[in-house]
Amino acid sequence: MGVRIERKDKNLMRSHLEQVLQMQKDIDKSMELFQADTAVEEYKNFWGELRGINSQNMQTVSRYMVRKCNR
C-alpha cells in the first residue's frame, strides 16, 4: 500500500498539473497554427509528430491527476 498523502499536498499538485496541462494545450494550438502555415510537407509532418507527442504527454498528465491527485 502507498504512503498517505495529505489533501493539501494533493490539491497543490493537482493545481500545478492543471497549469502544466493548460500550457500543453496552448502549445498544441500554436503547433496546429504553425502546421497549417507550413508549406513544406516534411516540416508539416514534423509538426504533426510533435503534436502527437504533446497529446501523449497531455494524456499522461491527465491520468496522473485523476489517479494520484483525486478529489
C-alpha positions in Angstrom: 0.0 0.0 0.0 1.2 3.5 -0.8 2.1 6.3 1.5 -0.8 8.5 2.6 -0.6 12.0 1.0 -2.3 14.9 2.7 -5.2 16.6 0.9 -3.4 20.0 0.8 -0.4 18.4 -1.0 -2.8 16.6 -3.4 -4.6 19.9 -4.1 -1.3 21.7 -4.7 0.0 19.0 -7.0 -3.3 19.0 -8.9 -3.2 22.8 -9.3 0.4 22.6 -10.7 -0.6 19.8 -13.1 -3.6 21.8 -14.3 -1.3 24.7 -15.1 1.1 22.3 -17.0 -1.9 20.8 -18.9 -3.1 24.3 -19.9 0.4 25.2 -21.1 0.4 21.9 -23.2 -3.0 22.8 -24.7 -1.7 26.3 -25.6 1.4 24.7 -27.2 -0.8 22.4 -29.2 -2.9 25.3 -30.5 0.4 27.1 -31.6 1.7 24.0 -33.3 -1.6 23.5 -35.1 -1.3 27.0 -36.4 2.3 26.5 -37.4 1.5 23.3 -39.1 -1.3 24.9 -41.1 1.0 27.8 -42.1 3.8 25.4 -43.3 4.1 24.6 -47.0 6.9 22.1 -46.9 5.5 18.6 -46.4 8.4 17.3 -44.4 8.1 20.2 -41.9 4.3 19.8 -41.8 4.8 16.1 -40.9 7.2 17.1 -38.2 4.7 19.5 -36.6 2.2 16.5 -36.7 4.8 14.3 -34.9 5.4 17.0 -32.2 1.6 17.4 -31.7 1.3 13.6 -31.3 3.9 13.5 -28.6 2.4 16.5 -26.9 -1.0 14.8 -27.0 0.5 11.7 -25.3 2.0 14.0 -22.7 -1.3 15.6 -22.0 -2.9 12.2 -21.6 -0.2 11.2 -19.2 -0.6 14.3 -17.1 -4.4 13.9 -17.1 -4.3 10.3 -16.0 -1.8 11.1 -13.2 -4.0 13.9 -12.0 -7.0 11.5 -11.8 -5.2 8.6 -10.1 -2.9 10.5 -7.7 -4.5 13.8 -7.0 -8.1 12.8 -7.0 -10.6 14.9 -5.1 
